[in-house]
Amino acid sequence: MVNRHQENSNGTRRVTVREGANHALLDDVAKQIIEQLQEDGRRPYASIGKAVGLSEAAVRQRVQRLLDAGVMQIVAVTDPLQLGFPRQAMIGLRTDGDLEPVADRLAEFEEIDYVVITAGSFDLLAEVVCRNDAHLLEILQKLRGVPGVLSTEAFVYLKLRKQTYSWGTA
């Protein structure tokens, strides 16, 4: 399994996992640890250890291995509305040529929090958080200026109905 951890100049961390990666780290105990952290990312290792039948030290080691392997991240999930970013949108991009350099360039944008290479009518999808519609327009103009981007289509979020990070261990 090959993982690359890159930190951009703005401090954001990007993890790339090659397809076909062996997830031998994901035994039943590791999945239980992940579930505990998904419920509360600040849960003490001693409490997790009691729940999964390991010592605090063993939980600490397993969590570190999962973090180092890029299997999971422990982060604070924020509400963009509460932080002054009431406008969110998913932007579909059609490109020309190699997708990876374009995706890497988009990942450098501070306003973009999610970039994926896709199959279908769009080559890439990028999720943005914005201060307002003028800010969204500014981002769209910057995206259209990225070499390889042919067109963009913005899907503005009107109301968030579900957002969860508790999947992946079943």
Backbone as CSV, one residue per row, in Angstrom:
resi,resn,N_x,N_y,N_z,CA_x,CA_y,CA_z,C_x,C_y,C_z
1,MET,0.860,-1.165,0.000,0.000,0.000,0.000,0.901,1.220,0.000
2,VAL,0.609,2.187,-0.857,1.397,3.397,-0.926,0.494,4.566,-0.570
3,ASN,0.884,5.319,0.442,0.152,6.512,0.855,1.092,7.700,0.762
4,ARG,0.577,8.805,0.304,1.338,10.035,0.313,0.606,11.018,1.198
5,HIS,1.314,11.618,2.117,0.750,12.666,2.951,1.422,13.956,2.508
6,GLN,0.629,14.911,2.062,1.175,16.186,1.630,0.484,17.288,2.408
7,GLU,1.281,18.259,2.844,0.690,19.409,3.507,0.916,20.607,2.602
8,ASN,-0.185,21.285,2.269,-0.105,22.455,1.418,0.373,23.650,2.220
9,SER,0.706,24.731,1.537,1.181,25.932,2.202,0.145,26.523,3.150
10,ASN,-1.146,26.265,2.904,-2.183,26.793,3.794,-2.462,25.858,4.958
11,GLY,-1.659,24.776,5.105,-1.777,23.888,6.255,-2.745,22.738,6.076
12,THR,-3.426,22.659,4.925,-4.354,21.549,4.740,-3.577,20.293,4.383
13,ARG,-4.069,19.170,4.855,-3.404,17.893,4.617,-4.179,17.108,3.587
14,ARG,-3.464,16.554,2.648,-4.074,15.737,1.613,-3.470,14.348,1.682
15,VAL,-4.317,13.342,1.642,-3.856,11.965,1.688,-4.265,11.290,0.394
16,THR,-3.324,10.663,-0.264,-3.603,9.917,-1.474,-3.318,8.455,-1.206
17,VAL,-4.299,7.598,-1.421,-4.140,6.164,-1.239,-4.274,5.512,-2.599
18,ARG,-3.293,4.714,-2.964,-3.359,4.039,-4.253,-4.432,2.972,-4.240
19,GLU,-5.095,2.810,-5.392,-6.125,1.777,-5.505,-5.501,0.416,-5.303
20,GLY,-6.312,-0.490,-4.776,-5.822,-1.830,-4.519,-5.021,-1.918,-3.236
21,ALA,-5.049,-0.847,-2.446,-4.290,-0.839,-1.205,-4.815,-1.931,-0.275
22,ASN,-3.907,-2.572,0.433,-4.269,-3.638,1.362,-4.620,-3.007,2.701
23,HIS,-5.831,-3.223,3.161,-6.274,-2.642,4.416,-6.228,-3.668,5.534
24,ALA,-5.053,-4.294,5.702,-4.871,-5.304,6.738,-5.029,-4.709,8.127
25,LEU,-4.901,-3.382,8.244,-5.058,-2.724,9.535,-6.501,-2.745,10.018
26,LEU,-7.445,-3.052,9.126,-8.862,-2.944,9.465,-9.458,-4.264,9.946
27,ASP,-8.955,-4.770,11.062,-9.585,-5.927,11.675,-10.786,-5.437,12.491
28,ASP,-11.487,-6.350,13.124,-12.689,-5.982,13.865,-12.401,-4.995,14.993
29,VAL,-11.276,-5.152,15.668,-10.931,-4.237,16.762,-10.671,-2.837,16.218
30,ALA,-9.949,-2.748,15.101,-9.689,-1.432,14.495,-11.001,-0.762,14.103
31,LYS,-11.925,-1.521,13.561,-13.231,-0.956,13.193,-13.983,-0.466,14.415
32,GLN,-13.877,-1.210,15.536,-14.529,-0.766,16.767,-13.899,0.525,17.285
33,ILE,-12.585,0.640,17.169,-11.893,1.867,17.583,-12.369,3.038,16.732
34,ILE,-12.450,2.822,15.432,-12.918,3.877,14.530,-14.334,4.291,14.896
35,GLU,-15.210,3.326,15.166,-16.588,3.646,15.546,-16.628,4.477,16.824
36,GLN,-15.784,4.139,17.784,-15.719,4.914,19.023,-15.315,6.361,18.733
37,LEU,-14.326,6.538,17.881,-13.855,7.887,17.547,-14.863,8.642,16.679
38,GLN,-15.643,7.927,15.864,-16.671,8.587,15.073,-17.778,9.129,15.975
39,GLU,-18.054,8.448,17.056,-19.048,8.939,18.007,-18.533,10.163,18.750
40,ASP,-17.249,10.152,19.101,-16.629,11.263,19.828,-15.136,11.234,19.567
41,GLY,-14.670,12.128,18.716,-13.263,12.178,18.338,-12.338,12.535,19.487
42,ARG,-12.897,13.002,20.607,-12.088,13.355,21.775,-12.184,12.308,22.889
43,ARG,-12.803,11.181,22.586,-12.955,10.128,23.585,-11.568,9.653,24.040
44,PRO,-11.343,9.564,25.336,-10.035,9.127,25.842,-9.705,7.695,25.409
45,TYR,-8.427,7.447,25.175,-7.989,6.112,24.770,-8.325,5.070,25.829
46,ALA,-8.291,5.460,27.101,-8.636,4.509,28.166,-10.093,4.057,28.024
47,SER,-11.001,4.983,27.706,-12.415,4.620,27.517,-12.596,3.733,26.303
48,ILE,-11.877,4.062,25.238,-11.945,3.244,24.025,-11.428,1.845,24.335
49,GLY,-10.321,1.776,25.087,-9.745,0.487,25.444,-10.726,-0.388,26.204
50,LYS,-11.458,0.201,27.149,-12.459,-0.564,27.896,-13.543,-1.095,26.962
51,ALA,-13.953,-0.279,26.003,-15.031,-0.665,25.087,-14.609,-1.775,24.127
52,VAL,-13.310,-1.797,23.762,-12.863,-2.770,22.757,-11.989,-3.871,23.328
53,GLY,-11.691,-3.819,24.614,-10.915,-4.877,25.251,-9.417,-4.767,25.073
54,LEU,-8.897,-3.533,24.972,-7.451,-3.316,24.856,-6.986,-2.344,25.930
55,SER,-5.692,-2.308,26.147,-5.119,-1.317,27.057,-5.110,0.050,26.376
56,GLU,-4.957,1.077,27.186,-4.858,2.434,26.645,-3.681,2.540,25.669
57,ALA,-2.551,1.969,26.031,-1.350,2.021,25.177,-1.590,1.317,23.842
58,ALA,-2.278,0.177,23.884,-2.559,-0.563,22.646,-3.488,0.245,21.742
59,VAL,-4.470,0.910,22.328,-5.377,1.748,21.540,-4.587,2.903,20.917
60,ARG,-3.715,3.522,21.704,-2.911,4.648,21.206,-2.075,4.199,19.999
61,GLN,-1.451,3.032,20.094,-0.633,2.516,18.985,-1.488,2.240,17.749
62,ARG,-2.633,1.616,17.956,-3.504,1.287,16.817,-4.016,2.554,16.148
63,VAL,-4.422,3.534,16.947,-4.897,4.793,16.370,-3.779,5.439,15.561
64,GLN,-2.577,5.460,16.089,-1.460,6.067,15.364,-1.196,5.343,14.050
65,ARG,-1.265,4.001,14.059,-1.073,3.239,12.813,-2.165,3.577,11.794
66,LEU,-3.415,3.705,12.254,-4.512,4.048,11.344,-4.323,5.451,10.766
67,LEU,-3.858,6.377,11.593,-3.587,7.740,11.119,-2.433,7.746,10.121
68,ASP,-1.341,7.065,10.468,-0.164,7.033,9.596,-0.462,6.389,8.249
69,ALA,-1.351,5.388,8.244,-1.690,4.687,7.006,-2.697,5.467,6.162
70,GLY,-3.233,6.549,6.701,-4.222,7.321,5.949,-5.597,6.691,5.951
71,VAL,-5.831,5.701,6.809,-7.129,5.037,6.899,-8.157,5.983,7.484
72,MET,-7.736,6.849,8.402,-8.663,7.790,9.027,-7.921,9.064,9.393
73,GLN,-8.695,10.084,9.687,-8.211,11.351,10.214,-9.085,11.704,11.400
74,ILE,-8.515,12.390,12.354,-9.305,12.923,13.451,-9.299,14.433,13.266
75,VAL,-10.489,14.979,12.989,-10.591,16.408,12.686,-11.807,16.999,13.388
76,ALA,-11.799,18.312,13.489,-12.978,19.020,13.985,-13.851,19.338,12.776
77,VAL,-15.093,18.919,12.805,-16.024,19.206,11.723,-16.764,20.484,12.089
78,THR,-16.684,21.463,11.223,-17.291,22.760,11.501,-18.568,22.947,10.700
79,ASP,-19.367,23.883,11.129,-20.561,24.279,10.409,-20.233,25.556,9.650
80,PRO,-20.129,25.497,8.319,-19.755,26.681,7.548,-20.666,27.882,7.818
81,LEU,-21.951,27.648,8.034,-22.873,28.751,8.314,-22.455,29.512,9.565
82,GLN,-22.088,28.787,10.606,-21.693,29.411,11.862,-20.366,30.167,11.745
83,LEU,-19.556,29.801,10.743,-18.262,30.442,10.550,-18.294,31.565,9.514
84,GLY,-19.493,31.931,9.064,-19.606,33.033,8.113,-19.495,32.630,6.657
85,PHE,-19.779,31.376,6.346,-19.744,30.894,4.967,-21.108,30.305,4.616
86,PRO,-22.095,31.165,4.367,-23.458,30.677,4.142,-23.706,30.073,2.760
87,ARG,-22.785,30.238,1.838,-22.987,29.724,0.487,-22.066,28.542,0.255
88,GLN,-22.657,27.385,-0.068,-21.884,26.212,-0.437,-22.369,25.742,-1.798
89,ALA,-21.468,25.127,-2.547,-21.841,24.632,-3.872,-20.929,23.480,-4.260
90,MET,-21.469,22.598,-5.092,-20.675,21.567,-5.748,-20.477,22.063,-7.169
91,ILE,-19.264,22.041,-7.637,-18.958,22.528,-8.977,-18.483,21.358,-9.829
92,GLY,-19.177,21.135,-10.933,-18.772,20.130,-11.899,-17.855,20.778,-12.916
93,LEU,-16.747,20.137,-13.226,-15.780,20.688,-14.177,-15.531,19.701,-15.302
94,ARG,-15.526,20.224,-16.515,-15.123,19.450,-17.681,-13.725,19.936,-18.053
95,THR,-12.852,18.980,-18.366,-11.460,19.330,-18.596,-10.967,18.772,-19.919
96,ASP,-9.762,19.172,-20.248,-9.094,18.699,-21.447,-7.727,18.178,-21.019
97,GLY,-7.364,16.997,-21.462,-6.043,16.465,-21.139,-6.032,15.692,-19.838
98,ASP,-4.868,15.640,-19.224,-4.643,14.866,-18.004,-5.406,15.487,-16.834
99,LEU,-6.222,14.680,-16.175,-7.052,15.160,-15.067,-6.256,15.427,-13.796
100,GLU,-5.248,14.640,-13.529,-4.553,14.723,-12.243,-3.918,16.088,-11.974
101,PRO,-3.228,16.705,-12.935,-2.671,18.037,-12.644,-3.770,19.078,-12.380
102,VAL,-4.888,18.949,-13.069,-5.998,19.883,-12.828,-6.568,19.644,-11.434
103,ALA,-6.766,18.383,-11.061,-7.276,18.063,-9.728,-6.309,18.560,-8.653
104,ASP,-5.016,18.392,-8.874,-4.018,18.872,-7.909,-4.063,20.385,-7.777
105,ARG,-4.259,21.068,-8.890,-4.345,22.545,-8.842,-5.583,22.975,-8.068
106,LEU,-6.724,22.313,-8.306,-7.952,22.652,-7.581,-7.783,22.412,-6.086
107,ALA,-7.075,21.361,-5.718,-6.870,21.036,-4.311,-6.094,22.134,-3.581
108,GLU,-5.410,22.984,-4.308,-4.665,24.085,-3.703,-5.561,25.262,-3.318
109,PHE,-6.764,25.336,-3.872,-7.666,26.444,-3.582,-8.154,26.351,-2.135
110,GLU,-7.986,27.402,-1.385,-8.410,27.425,0.017,-9.911,27.201,0.168
111,GLU,-10.703,27.709,-0.765,-12.161,27.621,-0.666,-12.713,26.241,-1.013
112,ILE,-11.891,25.410,-1.642,-12.338,24.076,-2.041,-11.993,23.089,-0.940
113,ASP,-13.008,22.349,-0.474,-12.743,21.384,0.590,-12.844,19.940,0.122
114,TYR,-13.146,19.721,-1.149,-13.382,18.365,-1.638,-13.159,18.368,-3.133
115,VAL,-12.286,17.501,-3.621,-12.029,17.365,-5.057,-11.998,15.885,-5.390
116,VAL,-12.786,15.475,-6.387,-12.769,14.087,-6.832,-12.733,14.030,-8.356
117,ILE,-12.044,13.019,-8.848,-12.066,12.703,-10.276,-13.238,11.751,-10.455
118,THR,-14.078,12.035,-11.446,-15.316,11.278,-11.598,-15.456,10.686,-12.995
119,ALA,-16.437,9.797,-13.108,-16.859,9.278,-14.404,-18.232,9.888,-14.664
120,GLY,-18.577,10.086,-15.887,-19.881,10.668,-16.198,-19.726,11.955,-16.968
121,SER,-20.688,12.844,-16.806,-20.685,14.063,-17.617,-19.672,15.097,-17.140
122,PHE,-19.159,14.952,-15.915,-18.108,15.839,-15.418,-16.852,15.025,-15.172
123,ASP,-15.704,15.664,-15.390,-14.424,15.011,-15.131,-14.031,15.136,-13.664
124,LEU,-14.393,16.267,-13.065,-14.046,16.553,-11.676,-15.238,17.169,-10.962
125,LEU,-15.324,16.942,-9.666,-16.274,17.636,-8.808,-15.480,18.304,-7.702
126,ALA,-15.853,19.546,-7.392,-15.194,20.291,-6.327,-16.262,20.957,-5.466
127,GLU,-16.167,20.757,-4.158,-17.099,21.400,-3.235,-16.440,22.660,-2.693
128,VAL,-17.204,23.751,-2.675,-16.676,25.030,-2.199,-17.549,25.587,-1.082
129,VAL,-16.924,26.347,-0.206,-17.633,27.124,0.805,-17.283,28.589,0.571
130,CYS,-18.316,29.434,0.588,-18.140,30.829,0.195,-18.809,31.782,1.173
131,ARG,-18.317,33.012,1.198,-18.909,34.055,2.040,-20.260,34.510,1.515
132,ASN,-20.404,34.527,0.170,-21.628,35.017,-0.456,-21.584,34.683,-1.947
133,ASP,-22.597,35.110,-2.681,-22.649,34.805,-4.115,-21.519,35.468,-4.889
134,ALA,-21.121,36.676,-4.480,-20.004,37.343,-5.156,-18.718,36.531,-4.986
135,HIS,-18.535,35.968,-3.816,-17.366,35.127,-3.564,-17.415,33.861,-4.434
136,LEU,-18.612,33.259,-4.568,-18.779,32.096,-5.437,-18.419,32.456,-6.872
137,LEU,-18.877,33.591,-7.335,-18.557,34.041,-8.700,-17.044,34.219,-8.869
138,GLU,-16.390,34.776,-7.872,-14.938,34.954,-7.914,-14.225,33.601,-8.031
139,ILE,-14.692,32.615,-7.264,-14.098,31.274,-7.314,-14.318,30.647,-8.686
140,LEU,-15.538,30.769,-9.216,-15.821,30.219,-10.546,-14.909,30.838,-11.599
141,GLN,-14.674,32.125,-11.512,-13.783,32.786,-12.474,-12.354,32.271,-12.342
142,LYS,-11.906,32.053,-11.102,-10.560,31.502,-10.887,-10.463,30.081,-11.436
143,LEU,-11.521,29.289,-11.216,-11.516,27.913,-11.720,-11.465,27.878,-13.237
144,ARG,-12.198,28.761,-13.869,-12.222,28.800,-15.335,-10.877,29.204,-15.914
145,GLY,-10.038,29.827,-15.091,-8.704,30.233,-15.523,-7.637,29.160,-15.337
146,VAL,-7.991,28.048,-14.717,-7.021,26.967,-14.503,-6.771,26.266,-15.838
147,PRO,-5.500,26.123,-16.234,-5.203,25.422,-17.490,-5.812,24.017,-17.486
148,GLY,-6.505,23.682,-18.570,-7.138,22.384,-18.709,-8.621,22.393,-18.397
149,VAL,-9.123,23.440,-17.736,-10.552,23.525,-17.430,-11.275,24.096,-18.644
150,LEU,-12.225,23.322,-19.173,-13.005,23.765,-20.330,-14.288,24.477,-19.909
151,SER,-14.974,23.937,-18.878,-16.225,24.547,-18.431,-16.517,24.146,-16.996
152,THR,-17.377,24.940,-16.367,-17.807,24.662,-14.999,-19.322,24.762,-14.929
153,GLU,-19.891,24.033,-13.978,-21.318,24.154,-13.689,-21.483,24.080,-12.179
154,ALA,-22.097,25.107,-11.607,-22.245,25.185,-10.157,-23.625,24.682,-9.728
155,PHE,-23.618,23.863,-8.690,-24.842,23.369,-8.064,-24.871,23.949,-6.655
156,VAL,-25.638,25.009,-6.487,-25.681,25.738,-5.224,-26.527,24.970,-4.216
157,TYR,-26.004,24.828,-3.012,-26.729,24.140,-1.943,-27.770,25.100,-1.364
158,LEU,-29.012,24.683,-1.337,-30.070,25.494,-0.748,-30.345,25.111,0.701
159,LYS,-30.252,23.802,0.991,-30.500,23.342,2.351,-29.820,21.998,2.537
160,LEU,-29.069,21.863,3.608,-28.396,20.617,3.912,-29.343,19.715,4.684
161,ARG,-29.597,18.526,4.173,-30.517,17.585,4.821,-29.789,16.492,5.581
162,LYS,-28.586,16.142,5.146,-27.835,15.113,5.840,-26.350,15.278,5.574
163,GLN,-25.579,15.165,6.629,-24.131,15.137,6.515,-23.635,14.271,7.653
164,THR,-22.971,13.186,7.313,-22.497,12.276,8.345,-21.111,11.767,7.991
165,TYR,-20.369,11.439,9.012,-19.036,10.871,8.823,-18.919,9.547,9.556
166,SER,-20.048,8.902,9.805,-20.046,7.695,10.627,-20.075,6.400,9.827
167,TRP,-19.820,6.436,8.548,-19.862,5.253,7.714,-18.488,4.609,7.655
168,GLY,-18.439,3.431,7.111,-17.165,2.849,6.737,-16.645,1.718,7.580
169,THR,-17.339,1.302,8.633,-16.781,0.237,9.451,-17.646,-1.014,9.457
170,ALA,-18.781,-0.971,8.796,-19.693,-2.133,8.816,-19.166,-3.257,7.957
